[in-house]
């Protein structure tokens, strides 16, 4: 995929932030469980995906408008832009 097909939110990312801890910070606080983890590319917070009961990363996007997330799952290398609905593997 070339830059013309990517959104400005994804092309603005120069280095992908990754998770140091393999936990959803909000699920830990709320004593709930998660399925998969995502890392916000604006602030670096790691939260659970939409397959998880609490959908913390999508809630984070709606609260902050931080547009791009990456997978925090081992072996997965992709980015997703919420406002433009663009997915890329890297």
C-alpha positions in Angstrom: 0.0 0.0 0.0 1.5 3.3 -1.0 1.2 6.6 1.0 -1.6 7.8 -1.3 -3.8 5.0 -0.1 -3.0 5.7 3.6 -4.6 8.3 5.8 -2.7 11.2 7.2 -3.0 9.8 10.7 -1.1 6.7 9.8 1.5 8.4 7.6 2.2 10.8 10.6 3.5 7.8 12.6 7.3 7.6 12.5 7.8 4.9 15.1 5.2 2.4 16.3 4.7 2.4 20.0 4.6 -1.1 21.5 3.4 -2.4 24.8 5.8 -3.3 27.6 3.1 -5.0 29.7 0.7 -7.6 28.4 -2.3 -6.4 30.3 -5.3 -4.1 29.8 -4.8 -1.4 32.3 -8.6 -0.7 32.6 -9.5 -4.3 32.9 -7.0 -4.7 35.8 -8.6 -1.7 37.6 -12.1 -3.1 37.0 -11.2 -6.7 37.6 -12.6 -7.8 34.2 -11.1 -10.0 31.5 -9.8 -9.1 28.0 -9.3 -11.0 24.7 -6.7 -9.1 22.7 -4.7 -6.0 23.4 -4.1 -2.8 21.4 -1.7 0.1 21.9 -2.7 3.7 21.3 -0.2 5.4 19.0 -0.7 8.8 20.5 -0.3 8.2 24.2 1.0 4.6 24.4 -1.7 3.2 26.6 -2.5 -0.5 26.1 -6.1 -1.5 26.4 -8.4 -4.3 25.3 -10.0 -4.8 21.8 -13.6 -4.9 20.6 -13.7 -8.7 21.1 -13.3 -8.0 24.8 -16.4 -7.4 26.9 -15.4 -3.8 28.0 -14.0 -2.6 24.6 -11.6 -0.3 26.4 -9.5 0.8 23.4 -12.6 2.0 21.4 -13.8 3.8 24.5 -10.4 5.4 24.8 -10.7 6.6 21.2 -14.2 8.1 21.8 -12.9 9.9 24.9 -9.6 11.2 23.5 -9.9 11.2 19.7 -6.5 9.5 19.5 -6.9 8.1 16.0 -4.4 5.2 15.5 -3.9 1.9 17.4 -1.6 -1.0 16.8 -1.9 -4.6 17.8 -0.1 -5.5 21.1 -0.4 -9.2 20.3 2.9 -11.1 19.8 3.6 -11.7 16.1 1.0 -9.2 14.9 2.2 -6.0 13.1 -0.7 -3.8 12.0 -2.2 -0.3 12.5 -5.8 0.7 12.5 -7.1 4.3 12.1 -10.5 4.8 13.7 -11.7 8.0 11.9 -10.6 6.9 8.4 -11.2 3.1 9.0 -7.8 2.3 7.4 -6.0 -1.0 8.3 -2.4 -1.7 7.3 0.1 -4.5 8.1 3.7 -3.5 8.3 
